[in-house]
Amino acid sequence: MRELGLDGPRQFAAGFAGEEGARATRSLLLAPDRPTAILYDNDIMAVTGVGVAAELGISVPDGLSLLAWDDSQLCRLTHPTLSAMSHDVHAFGAEVARALFDVIAGQDVASRPVPRPALTPRGS
């Protein structure tokens, strides 16, 4: 990011509930140097972010881009629909289970490759 002349990402610590997502979004959007994009740790927080942006008169996606992390059905039910990072949770779970079986069998367990998330662009 610095190579492009951009500041590093700002992080806001919050719980995972919708109310926490709303509080974090409001705090970010009322700051003098408000962001142009927000990445949420879960879809509930992202959905509340859409609502807070609307309350503050900020258009999504024209004035603010939002990205959810889980890509649940909620992402398709909001307006605008939420862009999200999609995960193959079944493949991830299978890899975790294989690692657990290795631990139970007394084998050393090292880092393993896991499926990478993919961007699913939508309306936000």
C-alpha positions in Angstrom: 0.0 0.0 0.0 2.8 2.4 0.8 4.2 1.9 -2.7 1.0 3.3 -4.0 1.2 6.3 -1.6 -1.5 4.9 0.7 -1.5 4.8 4.4 -1.6 1.4 6.0 -5.0 -0.1 7.0 -6.8 1.2 10.1 -8.1 -1.5 12.4 -11.0 -1.1 14.8 -11.4 -3.7 17.5 -15.0 -4.7 18.0 -17.1 -7.7 19.0 -18.8 -9.8 16.4 -22.4 -8.8 17.1 -24.3 -6.4 14.8 -24.4 -3.7 17.5 -20.6 -3.8 17.6 -20.4 -3.6 13.8 -22.7 -0.6 13.9 -20.6 1.1 16.6 -17.4 0.5 14.7 -18.8 1.6 11.4 -20.3 4.8 12.9 -16.9 5.6 14.5 -15.0 5.1 11.3 -17.5 7.0 9.2 -17.7 10.0 11.5 -13.9 10.4 11.6 -12.4 13.4 9.8 -10.5 11.1 7.5 -13.2 8.5 6.9 -12.3 5.4 4.9 -13.5 4.7 1.4 -13.8 1.0 2.1 -14.4 -1.2 5.1 -13.7 -5.0 5.5 -15.9 -6.7 8.1 -15.0 -9.9 10.0 -18.5 -11.3 9.5 -21.6 -10.8 7.5 -23.8 -9.6 10.4 -21.4 -6.7 11.0 -21.3 -5.9 7.3 -25.1 -5.8 7.1 -25.3 -3.3 10.0 -22.6 -1.3 8.2 -24.9 -0.9 5.2 -27.6 0.4 7.6 -25.2 2.9 9.3 -23.9 4.2 6.0 -27.5 4.8 4.9 -28.3 6.6 8.2 -25.4 8.9 7.7 -26.4 9.6 4.1 -23.3 7.7 2.6 -24.1 5.8 -0.6 -22.9 2.3 -0.9 -21.0 1.7 -3.2 -20.7 5.2 -4.6 -19.4 6.8 -1.4 -18.2 3.7 0.5 -17.3 0.2 -0.5 -18.1 -2.7 1.9 -16.7 -6.2 2.0 -18.1 -9.0 4.1 -16.0 -12.0 5.2 -18.3 -15.0 5.4 -20.4 -14.8 2.2 -23.6 -16.1 3.8 -27.1 -15.7 2.4 -27.3 -12.4 4.1 -24.9 -11.0 1.5 -27.4 -11.6 -1.2 -30.4 -10.3 0.8 -29.2 -6.8 1.5 -29.5 -3.8 -0.8 -27.1 -3.3 -2.3 -25.9 -6.9 -2.2 -22.7 -7.3 -0.3 -19.4 -8.2 -2.0 -17.7 -10.9 0.1 -14.8 -13.2 0.5 -16.1 -16.7 -0.2 -14.6 -19.7 1.6 -14.7 -23.4 0.9 -15.7 -24.3 4.5 -16.1 -28.0 3.7 -12.6 -28.3 2.3 -11.2 -26.3 5.3 -13.1 -28.5 7.7 -11.8 -31.6 6.0 -8.2 -30.3 6.4 -8.8 -29.5 10.0 -10.2 -33.1 10.6 -7.1 -34.6 8.9 -4.8 -32.6 11.1 -6.8 -33.7 14.2 -6.5 -37.4 13.2 -2.8 -36.9 12.8 -2.5 -35.4 16.3 -4.6 -38.3 17.7 -2.3 -40.8 15.9 0.7 -39.1 17.6 2.1 -37.6 14.4 3.8 -34.3 14.2 1.5 -31.7 12.7 3.0 -28.9 10.7 1.5 -26.1 8.8 -0.8 -27.2 6.0 -2.1 -25.5 3.0 -5.8 -24.5 3.3 -8.1 -23.3 0.6 -7.7 -19.6 -0.1 -10.8 -17.4 0.0 -12.0 -15.8 -3.3 -13.5 -12.4 -3.9 -17.2 -12.5 -4.8 -17.9 -9.0 -6.2 -21.5 -7.8 -5.8 -23.1 -4.4 -5.3 -21.2 -3.0 -2.4 
